[in-house]
Amino acid sequence: MSQGSNFVDYVKICCRSGKGGAGSAHLHRDKHTATGGPDGGDGGRGGHIILKGNTQFWTLLHLKYRKHIIAEDGGAGGSGHKFGKQGKDEILEVPLGTIARNAETGEVLFEITEDGETKILTAAGRGGLGNAHFKSATLQTPRFAQPGEAGKEEWVVLELKVLADVGLVGFPNAGKSTLLSVLSAAKPEIADYAFTTLVPNLGIVSYRDSKSFIMADIPGIIEGASKGKGLGFRFLRHIERNSVLLFMVPADTSRTILEEYEILKNELREFNPELMQKPHLLAVTKSDMLDEELKTEMEKELPQIPHIFISSVAQQGLVELKDMLWKAINAPLENE
């Protein structure tokens, strides 16, 4: 099984919430009362379908094969003002960064961003009122009650945006997977050809004094990704949730480093201009082949953002890179 096969960031499910129980139209009767008033209780509400954030989940895999989510119906009201039983809620635990949308309109319903946060995905039907509610001066013995409200049935899409402190942005083969494997315990697939990474990889990077931060290797962007070319949209969506973007350009790029950075930046801007508000840092990768003189020459043409020359394979510049990232993660958003 490849490392990508159990990462699921998109599921479409049919949700059916519970219908409300009917109210009771019971009239009070006992051995002392032959013609008592109404004492019918209310029906219970049906079960909601609820999303709940859970930091232990990284993927929507557990929902991939649950196409139909059905909550319990509410119970009917009873005599003696007894309430009907409430239908059991169906609670779906999801990773943080999960977005719920209406499958037909594409409208975003809400997003789950905190551990333990709950939001109703599909609301249940309310229980009907018992006949006790309908008693009045002119109607002493109402012999009717409300039926319960129907539940809702709808198709919903759940999408996951990866939450990380640092997102690695670069063309295929820029050295993102290699960097992640060297800095963290993540074991991404690495090869010398483009598009090795087809799903985001997350790694926890240890820092000084037992601190740590999360880094996400986001699959390589290609020019035109923002217009949906290739799998562009699916990939770019993950970048929205990272707090710092580390642009990675190899020293041996066929373009200039500035050109490559501008193309990458343009893809992000086209997709979502708000990405320009995040701190941008630059790592020139595969720099073990450069001598100091060449680095000094290249410095003149680099974009005006914090930058560093690194080599994951030769372990050059990695401590300084972590310092730079830590500073950017914990600084207020004042860059760019």
MARKOL-713047 format. One record per residue: residue in one letter; x, y, z of N, C-alpha, C in turn. Coordinates in steps of 0.1 Angstrom, whole numbers. Example, Ala and Ser with C-alpha at 12.3 -4.5 7.8 and 13.67 -1.06 7.14 Angstrom:
// residues 2
ATOM rest    nu    nv    nw   cau   cav   caw    cu    cv    cw
ATOM    A   132   -57    78   123   -45    78   132   -33    78
ATOM    S   128   -22    71   137   -11    71   129     0    79
END
This chain:
// residues 336
ATOM rest    nu    nv    nw   cau   cav   caw    cu    cv    cw
ATOM    M     9   -12     0     0     0     0     9    12     0
ATOM    S     6    22    -9    15    34   -10    11    43     1
ATOM    Q    20    52     5    17    61    16     5    70    13
ATOM    G     1    71     0   -10    80    -4   -23    74    -3
ATOM    S   -24    61    -3   -37    54    -5   -46    56     7
ATOM    N   -41    59    19   -50    61    30   -52    75    34
ATOM    F   -47    84    25   -50    98    28   -62   102    19
ATOM    V   -73   105    25   -85   109    18   -89   123    22
ATOM    D   -90   132    13   -93   146    16  -106   151    11
ATOM    Y  -114   141     6  -127   145    -1  -137   133     1
ATOM    V  -148   135     7  -159   125     7  -172   131     4
ATOM    K  -181   124    -2  -195   128    -5  -204   118     2
ATOM    I  -212   123    11  -221   114    19  -235   119    19
ATOM    C  -244   109    20  -258   112    21  -262   112    36
ATOM    C  -268   123    40  -271   125    55  -286   125    56
ATOM    R  -291   117    65  -306   117    68  -308   119    83
ATOM    S  -313   130    87  -315   133   101  -328   126   105
ATOM    G  -330   125   118  -342   118   124  -354   127   123
ATOM    K  -365   121   121  -378   128   121  -382   130   136
ATOM    G  -390   140   139  -395   143   152  -406   133   155
ATOM    G  -407   130   168  -419   121   172  -432   129   173
ATOM    A  -443   122   171  -456   129   172  -460   133   186
ATOM    G  -466   144   187  -472   147   200  -484   138   203
ATOM    S  -487   137   216  -498   128   220  -511   136   221
ATOM    A  -523   130   217  -536   137   218  -544   131   230
ATOM    H  -537   126   240  -543   118   251  -551   128   260
ATOM    L  -563   123   264  -571   130   274  -570   122   288
ATOM    H  -568   130   298  -566   124   311  -579   116   316
ATOM    R  -576   103   319  -587    94   324  -581    86   336
ATOM    D  -589    85   347  -586    75   357  -599    72   365
ATOM    K  -598    65   375  -611    60   382  -619    72   388
ATOM    H  -612    83   391  -619    94   396  -623   104   386
ATOM    T  -617   103   374  -619   113   363  -624   107   351
ATOM    A  -636   109   347  -642   103   335  -639   112   323
ATOM    T  -639   125   325  -637   134   314  -627   145   317
ATOM    G  -614   140   319  -603   150   322  -599   157   310
ATOM    G  -590   167   313  -585   175   302  -573   169   295
ATOM    P  -568   176   285  -557   170   277  -544   169   285
ATOM    D  -537   157   284  -524   155   291  -514   149   282
ATOM    G  -516   151   268  -506   145   259  -493   152   259
ATOM    G  -482   145   260  -469   150   260  -464   153   246
ATOM    D  -452   161   245  -446   164   232  -438   152   227
ATOM    G  -437   152   214  -428   142   208  -413   146   209
ATOM    G  -404   137   209  -390   140   210  -384   144   197
ATOM    R  -374   153   197  -368   156   184  -360   145   179
ATOM    G  -359   145   166  -351   134   159  -336   137   162
ATOM    G  -327   127   158  -313   129   159  -307   138   149
ATOM    H  -298   147   153  -290   155   144  -279   147   138
ATOM    I  -273   151   127  -260   146   123  -250   157   125
ATOM    I  -240   154   133  -231   164   139  -217   161   135
ATOM    L  -209   172   131  -195   170   129  -188   175   142
ATOM    K  -177   167   145  -170   171   157  -155   170   154
ATOM    G  -147   181   157  -133   181   155  -125   172   164
ATOM    N  -115   165   158  -107   156   166   -93   157   161
ATOM    T   -84   161   170   -70   163   166   -63   150   162
ATOM    Q   -69   139   167   -63   126   164   -65   121   150
ATOM    F   -74   128   142   -76   124   129   -69   133   119
ATOM    W   -63   126   109   -55   134    98   -62   133    85
ATOM    T   -72   124    84   -78   121    70   -93   118    72
ATOM    L  -100   118    61  -114   115    61  -116   100    57
ATOM    L  -105    92    57  -106    78    53  -117    70    59
ATOM    H  -120    73    73  -130    65    80  -144    68    75
ATOM    L  -146    78    67  -159    81    62  -160    77    47
ATOM    K  -149    73    41  -149    70    27  -160    59    23
ATOM    Y  -162    50    31  -171    39    28  -184    40    35
ATOM    R  -187    51    42  -200    53    49  -208    63    40
ATOM    K  -214    58    30  -221    67    21  -233    72    27
ATOM    H  -240    65    35  -253    69    41  -252    70    56
ATOM    I  -254    82    61  -254    84    76  -268    87    80
ATOM    I  -273    78    89  -288    79    92  -289    81   107
ATOM    A  -295    92   112  -297    94   126  -311    88   130
ATOM    E  -313    86   143  -325    80   149  -337    90   149
ATOM    D  -349    84   147  -361    92   148  -364    95   163
ATOM    G  -371   106   165  -376   109   179  -388   100   182
ATOM    G  -390    98   195  -401    90   200  -414    98   202
ATOM    A  -426    92   201  -438    99   203  -441   103   218
ATOM    G  -448   114   219  -452   118   233  -462   108   239
ATOM    G  -463   108   252  -472    99   259  -482   106   268
ATOM    S  -491    98   274  -500   104   283  -493   109   296
ATOM    G  -500   117   304  -495   122   316  -483   132   313
ATOM    H  -484   139   302  -474   149   298  -460   143   296
ATOM    K  -459   130   293  -446   124   291  -440   128   277
ATOM    F  -428   133   278  -421   136   266  -416   124   258
ATOM    G  -417   125   245  -411   114   237  -396   113   238
ATOM    K  -390   102   236  -376   100   236  -369   108   225
ATOM    Q  -358   114   228  -350   122   218  -342   112   209
ATOM    G  -343   114   196  -335   105   187  -320   107   190
ATOM    K  -312    96   188  -298    96   191  -291   104   180
ATOM    D  -283   114   184  -275   121   174  -264   112   168
ATOM    E  -261   114   155  -250   107   148  -239   117   148
ATOM    I  -228   113   155  -216   123   156  -205   117   147
ATOM    L  -201   125   138  -190   121   129  -177   129   133
ATOM    E  -167   122   137  -155   129   141  -146   131   129
ATOM    V  -141   143   128  -133   147   116  -121   154   120
ATOM    P  -111   155   111   -98   162   113  -101   177   114
ATOM    L   -93   185   120   -94   199   120   -90   204   106
ATOM    G   -98   214   101   -96   219    88  -106   213    78
ATOM    T  -116   205    84  -126   199    75  -137   210    72
ATOM    I  -140   211    59  -151   220    54  -163   212    50
ATOM    A  -175   217    54  -187   210    49  -193   219    39
ATOM    R  -198   213    27  -205   221    17  -217   213    13
ATOM    N  -227   221     8  -238   215     1  -234   209   -12
ATOM    A  -237   196   -14  -232   189   -26  -238   195   -39
ATOM    E  -250   200   -38  -256   205   -51  -252   219   -54
ATOM    T  -251   228   -44  -248   242   -47  -234   245   -45
ATOM    G  -226   237   -38  -212   240   -35  -210   250   -24
ATOM    E  -222   255   -18  -221   265    -8  -214   259     5
ATOM    V  -204   267    10  -198   263    22  -207   265    34
ATOM    L  -209   254    42  -218   255    53  -211   260    66
ATOM    F  -199   253    68  -191   258    79  -177   250    78
ATOM    E  -168   253    88  -155   247    88  -152   243   103
ATOM    I  -146   232   105  -143   227   118  -128   230   120
ATOM    T  -124   238   130  -110   242   132  -105   239   146
ATOM    E  -113   235   155  -108   233   169  -112   219   174
ATOM    D  -103   214   182  -105   201   188  -118   201   197
ATOM    G  -127   192   195  -139   191   203  -150   200   198
ATOM    E  -147   209   188  -158   218   183  -169   209   176
ATOM    T  -181   212   179  -192   205   172  -201   215   165
ATOM    K  -206   210   153  -215   218   145  -225   209   139
ATOM    I  -238   213   138  -248   205   132  -247   205   117
ATOM    L  -245   193   111  -244   192    97  -258   191    91
ATOM    T  -266   182    96  -280   181    91  -289   181   103
ATOM    A  -298   191   104  -306   193   116  -318   183   115
ATOM    A  -322   178   127  -333   169   128  -346   176   128
ATOM    G  -357   168   126  -371   173   127  -374   175   142
ATOM    R  -382   186   145  -386   188   158  -398   179   162
ATOM    G  -399   176   175  -410   168   179  -423   176   179
ATOM    G  -434   169   177  -448   176   176  -452   180   190
ATOM    L  -460   190   191  -466   194   204  -477   185   208
ATOM    G  -478   181   221  -489   174   226  -502   182   227
ATOM    N  -514   176   229  -526   184   229  -527   193   241
ATOM    A  -519   191   251  -520   200   263  -517   214   259
ATOM    H  -509   216   248  -505   230   244  -517   237   237
ATOM    F  -527   230   233  -538   236   225  -551   238   233
ATOM    K  -550   236   246  -562   239   255  -564   254   256
ATOM    S  -576   258   255  -579   272   257  -593   273   264
ATOM    A  -597   286   266  -610   288   273  -621   283   264
ATOM    T  -620   284   252  -630   279   243  -629   265   238
ATOM    L  -617   259   240  -614   245   236  -608   238   248
ATOM    Q  -617   232   256  -612   226   268  -606   212   266
ATOM    T  -610   205   256  -605   191   254  -601   189   239
ATOM    P  -590   196   235  -585   193   221  -581   179   219
ATOM    R  -587   173   209  -584   159   206  -574   157   195
ATOM    F  -565   167   194  -555   166   183  -542   171   189
ATOM    A  -531   167   182  -518   171   185  -510   172   172
ATOM    Q  -498   178   174  -490   180   162  -482   167   158
ATOM    P  -481   165   145  -472   154   141  -458   159   142
ATOM    G  -448   150   143  -434   154   143  -430   160   130
ATOM    E  -420   168   130  -414   174   117  -406   163   110
ATOM    A  -406   163    97  -398   153    90  -383   157    92
ATOM    G  -375   147    91  -360   149    91  -356   154    77
ATOM    K  -343   157    75  -338   162    62  -330   151    56
ATOM    E  -330   150    43  -321   141    36  -314   149    26
ATOM    E  -300   149    26  -293   158    17  -279   151    15
ATOM    W  -273   155     3  -259   151     0  -250   162     5
ATOM    V  -240   158    11  -230   168    17  -216   164    13
ATOM    V  -208   174    10  -194   171     6  -185   176    18
ATOM    L  -176   167    23  -166   171    33  -153   172    26
ATOM    E  -146   183    28  -133   185    22  -123   188    34
ATOM    L  -111   183    32  -101   186    43   -90   195    37
ATOM    K   -87   205    45   -76   214    43   -66   211    54
ATOM    V   -54   207    50   -44   203    60   -40   216    68
ATOM    L   -39   214    81   -35   224    90   -21   222    94
ATOM    A   -12   232    90     2   230    94     8   244    96
ATOM    D    19   244   103    26   257   106    33   262    93
ATOM    V    39   253    86    48   256    75    43   248    63
ATOM    G    40   254    52    37   247    39    48   249    30
ATOM    L    52   238    24    63   238    14    57   240     0
ATOM    V    62   250    -7    56   254   -20    67   253   -30
ATOM    G    65   245   -41    75   245   -51    71   236   -63
ATOM    F    78   237   -74    75   228   -85    78   214   -81
ATOM    P    73   204   -89    77   190   -86    92   189   -86
ATOM    N    97   181   -78   112   178   -78   120   190   -72
ATOM    A   114   198   -64   122   209   -58   129   205   -46
ATOM    G   127   193   -41   134   188   -29   125   189   -17
ATOM    K   112   191   -18   103   192    -7   102   180     2
ATOM    S   100   168    -5    99   156     2   112   152    10
ATOM    T   123   155     3   136   152     9   138   160    22
ATOM    L   135   173    21   136   182    32   128   177    44
ATOM    L   115   173    41   106   168    51   111   156    58
ATOM    S   117   147    50   122   134    55   134   136    64
ATOM    V   142   146    61   154   149    68   151   156    81
ATOM    L   141   166    81   138   174    92   128   167   102
ATOM    S   120   157    97   110   151   106   111   136   105
ATOM    A   101   130   112   101   115   112    92   110   100
ATOM    A    87   120    92    78   116    81    86   108    71
ATOM    K    80    98    64    87    90    54    80    92    41
ATOM    P    81   103    34    74   105    21    81    97    11
ATOM    E    74    94     0    80    87   -11    89    97   -19
ATOM    I   101    93   -22   111   102   -28   116    96   -40
ATOM    A   116   103   -51   123    98   -63   127   110   -72
ATOM    D   135   107   -82   141   118   -90   132   122  -102
ATOM    Y   119   120  -100   110   124  -111    99   132  -106
ATOM    A    93   140  -115    83   150  -110    70   142  -105
ATOM    F    63   149   -97    50   144   -92    51   131   -84
ATOM    T    61   130   -76    62   118   -67    51   120   -56
ATOM    T    50   132   -51    40   135   -40    26   137   -46
ATOM    L    17   129   -43     4   131   -48    -6   134   -37
ATOM    V    -2   134   -24   -10   138   -13    -1   146    -4
ATOM    P    -7   155     4     2   162    13     8   153    24
ATOM    N    20   155    27    27   147    38    29   157    49
ATOM    L    26   152    61    28   160    73    39   155    81
ATOM    G    47   164    86    58   159    95    60   168   107
ATOM    I    63   163   118    65   171   130    80   174   131
ATOM    V    84   186   131    98   190   131   102   194   145
ATOM    S   112   187   151   116   190   164   125   203   164
ATOM    Y   123   211   174   131   223   175   137   224   188
ATOM    R   144   234   191   152   236   204   143   235   216
ATOM    D   148   230   227   141   230   240   128   222   239
ATOM    S   128   211   232   117   202   230   104   209   224
ATOM    K   106   220   217    95   226   209    94   218   196
ATOM    S    83   221   189    82   214   176    71   222   168
ATOM    F    72   220   155    61   226   146    58   216   135
ATOM    I    47   218   129    42   209   118    45   215   104
ATOM    M    51   206    96    54   210    83    46   202    73
ATOM    A    41   208    62    34   200    52    40   201    39
ATOM    D    44   190    33    49   190    19    37   189    10
ATOM    I    34   200     3    22   200    -5    26   197   -19
ATOM    P    19   188   -26    23   184   -39    26   195   -49
ATOM    G    36   192   -57    42   203   -66    31   210   -74
ATOM    I    33   223   -75    24   231   -83    30   231   -97
ATOM    I    21   231  -107    25   233  -121    19   246  -125
ATOM    E    25   253  -135    19   265  -140     6   262  -145
ATOM    G    -4   270  -142   -18   268  -146   -26   260  -136
ATOM    A   -20   257  -124   -27   249  -114   -39   257  -109
ATOM    S   -38   271  -108   -49   279  -103   -61   278  -112
ATOM    K   -59   274  -125   -70   273  -134   -75   259  -135
ATOM    G   -71   251  -125   -76   237  -125   -68   227  -134
ATOM    K   -57   232  -139   -48   223  -147   -43   212  -138
ATOM    G   -43   200  -144   -38   188  -136   -47   187  -123
ATOM    L   -41   185  -112   -48   183   -99   -47   196   -91
ATOM    G   -44   207   -98   -41   219   -92   -50   224   -80
ATOM    F   -63   224   -82   -72   229   -72   -71   221   -59
ATOM    R   -71   208   -61   -70   199   -49   -58   202   -41
ATOM    F   -47   205   -48   -34   207   -41   -34   221   -34
ATOM    L   -38   231   -42   -37   245   -37   -46   247   -25
ATOM    R   -57   239   -24   -66   241   -12   -58   239     1
ATOM    H   -49   230     1   -41   227    13   -33   238    17
ATOM    I   -28   246     8   -19   257    11   -26   268    19
ATOM    E   -40   269    17   -47   280    24   -46   279    39
ATOM    R   -44   267    45   -44   265    59   -30   267    66
ATOM    N   -20   268    58    -6   269    65    -4   284    69
ATOM    S     3   285    80     6   299    85    18   305    79
ATOM    V    28   298    75    40   303    68    42   295    56
ATOM    L    46   301    45    48   294    32    63   295    29
ATOM    L    69   283    28    83   282    24    84   278    10
ATOM    F    89   288     1    90   285   -13   104   278   -15
ATOM    M   104   268   -23   116   260   -25   119   260   -40
ATOM    V   131   265   -43   135   265   -57   149   259   -57
ATOM    P   151   249   -66   165   243   -67   175   252   -73
ATOM    A   187   251   -68   198   259   -74   200   257   -88
ATOM    D   197   245   -93   200   241  -107   187   244  -116
ATOM    T   178   252  -112   166   255  -120   170   260  -134
ATOM    S   162   257  -144   165   262  -157   161   277  -159
ATOM    R   153   282  -150   150   296  -150   158   303  -139
ATOM    T   156   316  -138   163   322  -126   155   319  -114
ATOM    I   161   320  -102   153   317   -90   142   327   -88
ATOM    L   145   340   -91   134   350   -90   122   347   -99
ATOM    E   125   342  -112   114   339  -121   106   328  -115
ATOM    E   113   317  -110   105   306  -105    97   310   -93
ATOM    Y   102   318   -85    95   323   -73    82   331   -77
ATOM    E    84   339   -87    73   348   -92    62   339   -98
ATOM    I    66   328  -105    56   320  -111    48   313  -100
ATOM    L    55   307   -90    48   301   -79    39   310   -72
ATOM    K    44   322   -70    36   332   -62    24   336   -70
ATOM    N    25   337   -83    14   341   -92     3   330   -91
ATOM    E     7   317   -91    -3   306   -90   -11   308   -77
ATOM    L    -4   311   -67   -11   312   -54   -20   324   -54
ATOM    R   -15   335   -60   -24   348   -60   -36   345   -68
ATOM    E   -35   338   -80   -46   336   -88   -57   327   -81
ATOM    F   -52   318   -73   -61   309   -66   -68   316   -54
ATOM    N   -60   323   -47   -66   330   -35   -56   342   -31
ATOM    P   -60   354   -34   -52   366   -31   -48   367   -16
ATOM    E   -56   361    -7   -53   362     7   -39   354    10
ATOM    L   -35   345     2   -23   338     4   -11   347     4
ATOM    M   -13   359    -2    -2   369    -3     0   375    11
ATOM    Q    -9   374    20    -8   380    33     1   371    43
ATOM    K     3   359    39    11   350    48    26   353    46
ATOM    P    34   350    57    48   352    55    54   343    44
ATOM    H    62   349    36    68   341    25    83   340    28
ATOM    L    89   328    28   103   326    30   108   318    18
ATOM    L   121   318    15   126   311     3   138   303     7
ATOM    A   138   290     3   150   281     5   155   278    -9
ATOM    V   167   281   -12   173   276   -24   179   262   -21
ATOM    T   173   252   -27   177   238   -24   188   233   -33
ATOM    K   194   222   -29   204   215   -37   216   225   -39
ATOM    S   219   232   -28   230   243   -28   244   237   -25
ATOM    D   245   224   -23   258   219   -20   267   220   -32
ATOM    M   261   222   -44   269   223   -56   274   238   -58
ATOM    L   270   247   -49   274   261   -51   286   264   -42
ATOM    D   296   272   -47   306   277   -38   302   291   -33
ATOM    E   309   297   -23   305   309   -17   304   321   -27
ATOM    E   314   320   -37   314   331   -47   301   331   -55
ATOM    L   297   319   -59   285   318   -67   272   322   -59
ATOM    K   272   318   -46   261   322   -37   260   337   -37
ATOM    T   271   343   -35   272   358   -34   266   364   -46
ATOM    E   270   359   -58   265   364   -71   250   362   -72
ATOM    M   245   350   -68   231   347   -69   222   356   -59
ATOM    E   228   359   -48   221   368   -38   215   380   -44
ATOM    K   223   386   -54   219   399   -60   205   398   -67
ATOM    E   202   385   -72   190   384   -80   179   377   -72
ATOM    L   180   375   -59   170   368   -52   158   377   -48
ATOM    P   146   372   -46   135   381   -42   138   387   -28
ATOM    Q   132   398   -25   134   405   -13   126   399    -1
ATOM    I   128   387     2   122   380    13   132   373    21
ATOM    P   130   369    33   140   361    40   143   348    32
ATOM    H   156   346    31   160   334    22   172   327    28
ATOM    I   175   315    23   186   307    28   190   297    18
ATOM    F   203   294    17   207   283     8   208   270    17
ATOM    I   202   259    12   203   247    20   206   235    11
ATOM    S   210   224    17   211   211    10   207   201    20
ATOM    S   195   194    17   190   184    26   199   172    26
ATOM    V   204   168    15   213   156    14   226   159    21
ATOM    A   232   170    19   245   173    26   243   179    40
ATOM    Q   230   181    44   227   186    57   233   200    59
ATOM    Q   232   208    49   237   222    50   226   232    52
ATOM    G   228   241    62   218   252    64   205   248    71
ATOM    L   204   236    75   191   231    81   188   237    95
ATOM    V   198   238   103   196   244   116   191   259   115
ATOM    E   198   266   106   195   280   103   181   281    97
ATOM    L   177   271    89   164   271    83   153   270    94
ATOM    K   155   260   103   146   258   114   144   271   122
ATOM    D   155   278   125   155   290   132   147   301   125
ATOM    M   149   301   112   142   311   104   127   308   104
ATOM    L   123   295   102   109   292   102   102   294   116
ATOM    W   109   291   126   104   293   140   101   307   142
ATOM    K   110   316   138   108   330   140    96   335   132
ATOM    A    95   330   120    83   334   111    70   329   117
ATOM    I    70   317   122    57   311   127    52   319   139
ATOM    N    62   324   147    58   330   160    58   345   159
ATOM    A    61   351   147    61   365   146    47   369   141
ATOM    P    43   382   144    30   386   139    31   387   124
ATOM    L    19   386   117    19   386   103    22   400    97
ATOM    E    35   403    97    39   416    92    46   415    78
ATOM    N    50   403    74    57   402    61    47   404    50
ATOM    E    52   408    39    44   410    27    30   415    29
END
